[in-house]
Amino acid sequence: MKESIFKSYDELPLFLNAEVVGRVLGVSISSAYELMHEKNFPSIRIGNRLIIPKDKFIEWVNAKAER
């Protein structure tokens, strides 16, 4: 598993792409893309791009951590 280069949520941009999601979670870009296509993941499609609002990503992580 890759180590995240981010030390806090404050370091994240307002919108995350697959590369940033992969870095934050310590997974490959292809794994990040797979996750971003899941039904309950908070991604937004803009044209061909998938992005995730920072606040929705944090909510998703916290919800997963509560399980």
N, CA, C and O atoms as a DFTB+ gen file, in Angstrom:
268 C
 N C O
     1  1       0.841      -1.176       0.000
     2  2       0.000       0.000       0.000
     3  2       0.883       1.236       0.000
     4  3       1.887       1.299       0.709
     5  1       0.496       2.212      -0.803
     6  2       1.224       3.463      -0.867
     7  2       0.870       4.313       0.344
     8  3      -0.248       4.241       0.854
     9  1       1.811       5.109       0.796
    10  2       1.556       6.016       1.910
    11  2       1.014       7.330       1.366
    12  3       1.490       7.828       0.346
    13  1       0.037       7.882       2.035
    14  2      -0.543       9.150       1.617
    15  2       0.467      10.270       1.800
    16  3       1.208      10.298       2.783
    17  1       0.491      11.195       0.845
    18  2       1.388      12.350       0.967
    19  2       0.715      13.480       1.727
    20  3       1.367      14.461       2.085
    21  1      -0.581      13.352       1.978
    22  2      -1.329      14.383       2.688
    23  2      -1.358      14.060       4.177
    24  3      -1.537      12.909       4.575
    25  1      -1.182      15.082       4.980
    26  2      -1.174      14.891       6.429
    27  2      -2.459      15.359       7.094
    28  3      -2.728      15.006       8.242
    29  1      -3.267      16.164       6.373
    30  2      -4.566      16.598       6.900
    31  2      -5.498      16.917       5.736
    32  3      -5.060      17.115       4.603
    33  1      -6.777      16.961       6.040
    34  2      -7.758      17.298       5.010
    35  2      -7.578      18.723       4.507
    36  3      -7.948      19.031       3.375
    37  1      -7.018      19.587       5.330
    38  2      -6.810      20.984       4.935
    39  2      -5.898      21.111       3.722
    40  3      -5.973      22.105       2.998
    41  1      -5.055      20.143       3.491
    42  2      -4.116      20.183       2.363
    43  2      -4.763      19.809       1.029
    44  3      -4.160      19.999      -0.028
    45  1      -5.977      19.285       1.073
    46  2      -6.645      18.839      -0.152
    47  2      -7.223      20.009      -0.927
    48  3      -7.620      21.015      -0.339
    49  1      -7.271      19.877      -2.268
    50  2      -7.934      20.903      -3.081
    51  2      -9.451      20.816      -2.892
    52  3      -9.950      19.840      -2.331
    53  1     -10.178      21.822      -3.352
    54  2     -11.643      21.823      -3.232
    55  2     -12.291      20.647      -3.949
    56  3     -13.277      20.088      -3.469
    57  1     -11.734      20.273      -5.101
    58  2     -12.240      19.142      -5.871
    59  2     -11.107      18.166      -6.112
    60  3      -9.993      18.561      -6.454
    61  1     -11.400      16.883      -5.930
    62  2     -10.389      15.845      -6.073
    63  2     -10.612      15.084      -7.369
    64  3     -11.750      14.845      -7.771
    65  1      -9.526      14.709      -8.013
    66  2      -9.604      13.838      -9.185
    67  2      -9.084      12.458      -8.778
    68  3      -8.746      12.243      -7.614
    69  1      -9.019      11.534      -9.719
    70  2      -8.605      10.165      -9.400
    71  2      -7.184      10.115      -8.850
    72  3      -6.894       9.322      -7.953
    73  1      -6.312      10.941      -9.371
    74  2      -4.930      10.942      -8.886
    75  2      -4.869      11.334      -7.414
    76  3      -4.170      10.694      -6.629
    77  1      -5.596      12.380      -7.040
    78  2      -5.588      12.833      -5.644
    79  2      -6.271      11.806      -4.739
    80  3      -5.783      11.521      -3.646
    81  1      -7.391      11.255      -5.188
    82  2      -8.078      10.224      -4.392
    83  2      -7.136       9.049      -4.148
    84  3      -7.058       8.536      -3.032
    85  1      -6.433       8.628      -5.173
    86  2      -5.475       7.538      -5.021
    87  2      -4.377       7.872      -4.028
    88  3      -4.005       7.039      -3.202
    89  1      -3.862       9.084      -4.106
    90  2      -2.806       9.494      -3.171
    91  2      -3.306       9.542      -1.734
    92  3      -2.621       9.093      -0.815
    93  1      -4.501      10.089      -1.546
    94  2      -5.062      10.199      -0.192
    95  2      -5.303       8.818       0.406
    96  3      -4.978       8.578       1.569
    97  1      -5.866       7.917      -0.379
    98  2      -6.218       6.593       0.135
    99  2      -5.066       5.593       0.064
   100  3      -5.147       4.503       0.630
   101  1      -3.994       5.970      -0.633
   102  2      -2.846       5.070      -0.739
   103  2      -3.091       3.917      -1.690
   104  3      -2.605       2.807      -1.475
   105  1      -3.860       4.189      -2.759
   106  2      -4.150       3.160      -3.757
   107  2      -3.746       3.663      -5.138
   108  3      -3.423       4.839      -5.306
   109  1      -3.765       2.784      -6.112
   110  2      -3.406       3.162      -7.472
   111  2      -4.498       4.029      -8.097
   112  3      -5.627       4.084      -7.611
   113  1      -4.132       4.698      -9.179
   114  2      -5.115       5.518      -9.891
   115  2      -6.240       4.639     -10.439
   116  3      -7.403       5.041     -10.412
   117  1      -5.909       3.457     -10.930
   118  2      -6.959       2.574     -11.455
   119  2      -7.926       2.144     -10.351
   120  3      -9.129       2.038     -10.592
   121  1      -7.416       1.899      -9.155
   122  2      -8.304       1.569      -8.033
   123  2      -9.165       2.770      -7.657
   124  3     -10.336       2.612      -7.312
   125  1      -8.594       3.963      -7.721
   126  2      -9.355       5.184      -7.439
   127  2     -10.479       5.348      -8.453
   128  3     -11.599       5.694      -8.079
   129  1     -10.194       5.102      -9.749
   130  2     -11.233       5.197     -10.776
   131  2     -12.347       4.188     -10.525
   132  3     -13.524       4.516     -10.678
   133  1     -11.993       2.982     -10.147
   134  2     -13.012       1.976      -9.838
   135  2     -13.908       2.459      -8.714
   136  3     -15.131       2.341      -8.791
   137  1     -13.302       3.000      -7.674
   138  2     -14.053       3.513      -6.534
   139  2     -14.964       4.664      -6.958
   140  3     -16.114       4.743      -6.524
   141  1     -14.453       5.546      -7.799
   142  2     -15.217       6.711      -8.236
   143  2     -16.429       6.328      -9.081
   144  3     -17.354       7.128      -9.222
   145  1     -16.440       5.131      -9.641
   146  2     -17.570       4.660     -10.431
   147  2     -18.603       3.895      -9.591
   148  3     -19.655       3.513     -10.103
   149  1     -18.309       3.673      -8.317
   150  2     -19.267       2.970      -7.462
   151  2     -20.485       3.851      -7.194
   152  3     -20.384       5.077      -7.146
   153  1     -21.604       3.221      -7.027
   154  2     -22.886       3.913      -6.885
   155  2     -22.908       4.902      -5.713
   156  3     -23.404       6.018      -5.869
   157  1     -22.394       4.529      -4.575
   158  2     -22.504       5.370      -3.384
   159  2     -21.312       6.297      -3.158
   160  3     -21.220       6.948      -2.118
   161  1     -20.408       6.357      -4.120
   162  2     -19.268       7.264      -3.987
   163  2     -19.686       8.634      -4.523
   164  3     -20.326       8.705      -5.572
   165  1     -19.340       9.724      -3.832
   166  2     -19.859      11.056      -4.182
   167  2     -19.147      11.746      -5.350
   168  3     -18.704      12.886      -5.216
   169  1     -19.037      11.077      -6.467
   170  2     -18.368      11.687      -7.616
   171  2     -19.376      12.448      -8.481
   172  3     -20.568      12.142      -8.500
   173  1     -18.861      13.435      -9.188
   174  2     -19.651      14.260     -10.092
   175  2     -19.031      14.150     -11.473
   176  3     -17.815      14.277     -11.621
   177  1     -19.844      13.917     -12.472
   178  2     -19.347      13.851     -13.852
   179  2     -19.509      15.223     -14.490
   180  3     -20.598      15.797     -14.499
   181  1     -18.408      15.735     -15.020
   182  2     -18.415      16.976     -15.788
   183  2     -17.754      16.642     -17.117
   184  3     -16.533      16.509     -17.204
   185  1     -18.578      16.509     -18.146
   186  2     -18.060      16.046     -19.428
   187  2     -17.522      14.637     -19.265
   188  3     -18.253      13.739     -18.848
   189  1     -16.262      14.434     -19.587
   190  2     -15.621      13.130     -19.428
   191  2     -14.925      12.974     -18.082
   192  3     -14.428      11.894     -17.761
   193  1     -14.886      14.030     -17.305
   194  2     -14.154      14.003     -16.036
   195  2     -15.028      13.595     -14.867
   196  3     -16.219      13.904     -14.828
   197  1     -14.429      12.899     -13.918
   198  2     -15.075      12.609     -12.645
   199  2     -14.313      13.374     -11.576
   200  3     -13.089      13.274     -11.485
   201  1     -15.037      14.136     -10.770
   202  2     -14.418      14.855      -9.663
   203  2     -15.239      14.625      -8.407
   204  3     -16.399      14.217      -8.471
   205  1     -14.624      14.890      -7.271
   206  2     -15.293      14.703      -5.993
   207  2     -15.104      15.967      -5.182
   208  3     -13.968      16.399      -4.987
   209  1     -16.183      16.576      -4.702
   210  2     -16.037      17.722      -3.811
   211  2     -15.339      17.282      -2.522
   212  3     -15.653      16.229      -1.968
   213  1     -14.419      18.072      -2.065
   214  2     -13.627      17.755      -0.873
   215  2     -14.520      17.419       0.318
   216  3     -14.290      16.420       0.998
   217  1     -15.538      18.245       0.578
   218  2     -16.390      18.015       1.740
   219  2     -17.158      16.700       1.646
   220  3     -17.350      16.026       2.658
   221  1     -17.596      16.330       0.448
   222  2     -18.308      15.056       0.268
   223  2     -17.365      13.864       0.424
   224  3     -17.763      12.818       0.938
   225  1     -16.125      14.020      -0.015
   226  2     -15.127      12.967       0.155
   227  2     -14.861      12.737       1.643
   228  3     -14.791      11.594       2.094
   229  1     -14.715      13.808       2.392
   230  2     -14.467      13.690       3.835
   231  2     -15.653      13.011       4.516
   232  3     -15.462      12.156       5.380
   233  1     -16.876      13.384       4.135
   234  2     -18.067      12.731       4.697
   235  2     -18.074      11.240       4.374
   236  3     -18.407      10.420       5.230
   237  1     -17.706      10.884       3.139
   238  2     -17.671       9.488       2.724
   239  2     -16.653       8.701       3.558
   240  3     -16.946       7.603       4.031
   241  1     -15.468       9.266       3.732
   242  2     -14.428       8.598       4.533
   243  2     -14.917       8.401       5.966
   244  3     -14.773       7.315       6.527
   245  1     -15.491       9.440       6.556
   246  2     -15.973       9.338       7.934
   247  2     -17.077       8.299       8.075
   248  3     -17.113       7.562       9.060
   249  1     -17.976       8.234       7.100
   250  2     -19.048       7.231       7.143
   251  2     -18.482       5.819       7.056
   252  3     -18.963       4.914       7.738
   253  1     -17.463       5.625       6.221
   254  2     -16.826       4.311       6.101
   255  2     -16.081       3.940       7.376
   256  3     -16.032       2.769       7.752
   257  1     -15.502       4.933       8.038
   258  2     -14.740       4.676       9.267
   259  2     -15.640       4.298      10.437
   260  3     -15.187       3.646      11.378
   261  1     -16.903       4.696      10.390
   262  2     -17.835       4.416      11.466
   263  2     -18.335       2.981      11.471
   264  3     -18.878       2.521      12.475
   265  1     -18.164       2.277      10.382
   266  2     -18.675       0.897      10.267
   267  2     -17.946      -0.041      11.165
   268  3     -18.251      -1.234      11.190
